[in-house]
């Protein structure tokens, strides 16, 4: 297991650094590093070497490490989020986030109806297939978006904060829709409605009672003479409990970790200490393992022939039109200028992490064939790779200011 972990970290970091040099987010390089080590390349040209370096019995351990990494990372992202900044833009945030899920969902559903006979697995009902593809097209990769914003220093800008919040709402809604789809497939819609209800209750409790409790606890810890192991241990326990709570509800653990980070006063000594102690180990070791692990499970060779690649291109076009178009138009309608609206559309079109989690669920449920799964993985990678060059083009015209510089405006 240690050999597999070492190989993954070294490969992910090296490929990530190469991608960063060509103005692509390192996260994409880390996913590609995993693809190179997996069945798409190493497993095809040197299966014995792949089996030695990455034995099958190492997969459960790598999965646990990668999940821990992404949970801690989303907690750090939550610590960066200033909820006070969002009070004046609640209506705007809700409108944009809902448009960014409704429009791509509708286009994805129409696409699924058109390709059902050609791409759906045998025995899958039309309703289940259409609903699942709609959800898959609606995803914004919240952690990947956060990583891109962090690498570019945009996470503390007004636009970066708006993008993160819209993505959080978007993905929470997507998980609720996914729960509904799974309930329909398993003929248990009441369970899905229960998940949706509990999700709203949990969010409301965290933003009210949870926030008040966190503020008092953090204030008490800040008054201590030393901010040390005790405060860090309490924070980490709270992160894991919050993550477990959302996983128990039926949505992904990353949302619990993010919400806890968001309700902790981000200017506190506790927040600064937690960030200082865990940020480097998460970004340098744990998070690259997560993204590389995703790549290990992807087999590009399943897509072959002009017809398959044409369908793949169509999937990318539909996904981009829905997410970018829906977000941009909604942002313009609520008062953003065209440049910031387009930038928000570009950011919300970022996929990857959460998208791949959802696709893996679809593959396990049998609603996706391995071939369609691979096409959707390629779509997630391409739409994410589009983000950086398009943002760079917009940044050349006028850099975004930090929140500290714009909060008075």
N, C-alpha and C positions, 0 to 999 in steps of 0.2 A: 504493500500500500504506500509506503514512504517513497519508493522508487517512482510509482505512478504519479504521486503528488509532486515530486521534484520535477519530473519530465513535463508535466502539465504547466507548472508555474513558469519554468524557464522558457518553454515554447510560447506560452501565452504572452509573457512579458516581451520577448524578442519580436514576435510578430506584431504585437501592439505598438511597440516603439517604431517599427517600420511604417505602420499605417499612420502614426502620428506625424512622421516626417513628410508624408504626402498629404497632410491636411485632412486626414480622416480620424474620427474618434478612435482612441486606443481600444475601446470596447469591441469595435468591429474586428480589429486585429486579433483580439483575444478569442472571439468566436471562431474566426478563420483558423487560428492556431489549433483549436479543438477539432475542426473539420479536417485539417491536415493530419492530425494524429488518429482520426477515426476511420471508419470503413470507406470514406470517400477517397482517401489517398493511401496512408500507411497500411491500413487493413487490406487494401487491394493489391499493392505492389510488394508488400513484405508482411504477410499475415503472421508469420512466426515471430518476427520482431515486435509487431503490435501486441500479440498475445503475451510476450515476455514483459514489455514495458508497461502495458495496461491490462493486466489480467482481469477477467470477469469478476472475480471476488473482491476487487478493489472498488467496484462501482458504488456499492452502498455507502462506503466510507466517504468517497468523493462527493456523493450526493448530500450527505450530512454536512460536510465542510462547506460546500457551496451554498446550501440553504442558510447556514449560520452567517456566512459572509454577506449575503444579500439582505438578510434581516437587519444586521448591524449597520449596513450601509444606508438602508432606508431610514433607520433611526437617526443617523447623522444628517441625512437630508431634511428630516423633520425639524431637527434643531436649527437648521439654517432658515427655516420658514418663519417669517414674522406675521402672525395672524392679525396684528393690529393694522398692518398695511392693507389687508383685504376687507376691512370693515366698510370702506367707502366704495368697494367694487363688487359687493356680493351679487347684485342683480346681473352685472356684466359677466361675472365668472360663471354663474348658473346658466345663462343663455348660451354662452360660447361652448361650455362643456357639454350641454345637451345637444346642441347642433352638431358638435364634433362626433357624437355617437349615433344620432338619429339618421343623418344623411348617409354615412358609410354603411350603416346597418341596412338601410333601404336598398342602396345600390348592390350591396353584397347579396341580399336576398333575391333580388331580380336576377343577378348573375347565376346564383345557385339554381334557380328555376330553369334557366336556359341550358345549364350544363349537367343537370341531374342525371339524365340517361347515360351520358358519356363518362362521368367522373364519380358518381356515387357508388359506394360499396353495395353488393347484392344484399337484399333484405332490409336495407335502411329505408324508413319512411320518408316521403318528400318533406313533410313538416319538420322532422328532426334535422334533416340535411340543410334545409333552407335556413332555419333558425341558427344552426351552428355556424354556417358560413357567414351569415350576417354578423354574428358576434365576433368572429375571427377578423373580419374587415374593420371592426369598430375599435380595435385595441390600440391604445398608445402605450408604448413600453415605458412606464413610469420611471423605473430605475435607470434605464438607458438614457432617457431624456435628462434625468438628474446628473448622470455622469458626463454627458456632453456639455451641459450648462456649467458644471463644475470645472471641466477642463478648459473652458473658454472664459471663465471668470464672470459668467452671466447669472449665476444663481441668486445673487443679491441685487439684481436690477429689477425694476418694476415689471418689465416684460417677462423676465425669468421667473419671478414669483407667480405671476398670472399663469404662465405656462405650467408650472409645477402644480398649482392648485387645480387648474382645469384637468390636467392629466390624472390627478388623484381622484377627482370626482368621476371623470370618465371611466377610469378602470374599476372603481367601486361599482359603478352602474353596470359595467361589462360583466363583472363577477356575478352580480345579481341576475343578469340576463342569462349567463351561463348556467347558474343554478336552476333557473326556470327551464332552460333547454334540457338539462340532464334530468330534471323532474318529468318533463314531457316524454323523454325517451324511456325512462324507467317507470312511466305511468304513476308518478308520485308528485303531482303538481302542488299538493298541500305542503310537502316538505320544502319545495322551492319558495313558496310564498312565506313560509316560516323563516327561511334564511333571509329573504328580503326584509321582512319586518324586524328581525333581530339586528340586521346591519344598520338600519336607521336608528334603532334604539341605542346601539353601541356608540355610534358616532355622536348622537345627541348627549349621551352621558359623558363621553370623553371631553366634549367641548364645553360642558357646563360643570358638573360636579367634579369630573376628573381634572379639569383645568384648575379649579379652585384648590383641590387637594394637592396637586403638583406644585402650585405656586407657594402654598404654605410650607410644604415639605422642603422645597428647594431653598426658601428663605431661611428656614431653620438651619439647613446644612451650610448655607453661605455664611452664617454668623459664627460657624465653628472656627476655631483657631487654625485648623489645618483641613484642607480638602484632600482626603486621601483614599485609601482602599475601601473604607466603609461606604463612602458616598458612591464610589464607582460600583461596588457590589450591589448596593440598593438600586442604582440605575439599571444595571444589567439584568437584575431579577425582574424589575418592572417591565423592561423591554420584552423579555421572554414571556412573561405572563400576558402582556398585551397581545403579543404575536400568537400565543396559544389560544387566546380568547377569539380572535378573528378566524383562526383556523377551525376552531370548534363550531363557530357560527356557519362556516361554509365558504368564506372568502379567504383569499391567500393571507398568510401570516405577515407578509410585508406591509399590509395596510395597518395592522395593529402596531407594528414597530414605528411606522411613519407617524401615526396619530399621536403616539406617546411623545415622540420627539417634538411634534408641533405644539403640544400643550406645555412643555417645559419652557420657562422663560429663557430665551436664547441669549440674553445678555448676562445671565447668572454665572457665578464662579463654577457651579456644578456643571453647567453646559460646556464651559470652556475646558474644564478638567477632563470631562468625558471625551470630548473631541480630541484633545491633545493625546490622551492615552490610547485610544482605539483606532483613530483615523488611519494612521500609517499602515498598521498591520492589516486592516480591512482592505485598503486600496492596493497595497503591494502584493498581498498573498491570497487572502480569502476571496475577494471579488474576481480576480482573474481565473481562479479555479471554477467559479460558477459559470462564467461565460464560456470557458473552454469546455466544460462538461456538456453544455448545450451543443457545442459543435461536434463533440464525440458521438452524439446520438443522431446526427444528420448524415444521410447518404445521397450525395448529389447525383450519383450514377443512375438512380432510379428515373431521372428525367432524361429521356433520349429521343432524338428524332425531331424534325422541324415542327411537327404538329404539337408535341409536348411543349416545346419552347415558345410556340405561338400562344398556347393557352397560358403559359407562365407569364408572358408579357401582358396578356389581357388581364390577368389577375392583378399585376402590378399597377396597370392603368386604372382599373376600377377602384382599387384600394386608395390610390393617390388622389383620384378625382373626388372620392367621397370624403376623405379625411381633410385633405388640403382645401378643397373647394368649400366644404361645409363650414370649416373653422374660419377661413378667411372672410367669407361673406357674412357670417354671424358677427365676427369681430368688427367688421366695418359698420354693420347696422347698429351696433351698440356704442359707437363713437370713436373707435380707434382709426388712425389714418391708414391709408393703403399699405404703407411700408410696414408698420407694426402689425397690421392684420395679416399680411403675407408672411411675415416672420413667425407669427404665432401658428399659422397654418403649416409652415415648414416644420416647426418644432413638434406639433401634434401629430404629424405624419411619421414621426419616429416610432419604430416598432422594435422587436427583438425579444427582450427578456420575457415580459408578460405574454406576448404573442406566442412565444414558443412553449410556455407553460400551458396555455390554452390548447395549442395544437397537439401537445403530447396527451392531454386529456382526451381530445377528439380521437386520436389514434388508439388510445387504450379502450375507448368506448366502442370503437368500430364504426364511427360515423365518417372517418376519413380513411382512404386507402393510403398505403405507404407512398405511392406515387403522388397523390394530391397533397399529402403532408409535406413532401419534399418541395413541391411547387410553392406552397405557402411559406415554408422556411426561406426559400430564395426571395420571395416577396418581402419578407420581414428584413432580410439583410440589405436588399437593394434600397428599400424606402429609407432605411436608417443611414445608408451610405450617401444618399442624396442630401441629407440634412446639412452636413458640414460645408460642402462647396456652395450651396445656396445661401446659407447664413453668412459665409465669407463675403459673397457678392453684396449682400445688404449691409454688412458692417463697414464696407469700404466707403459707403455714402455718408454715414453718420454713426459714430459709436454710441452705444447705450450708456446712460449714466447709472451710477450706483443709486440704491434707494436713499442713502444718506444725502445725496445731492438733489434728489427730486421730491423728497417727502414733504417739503414745504410748498411745493408748487400745487 
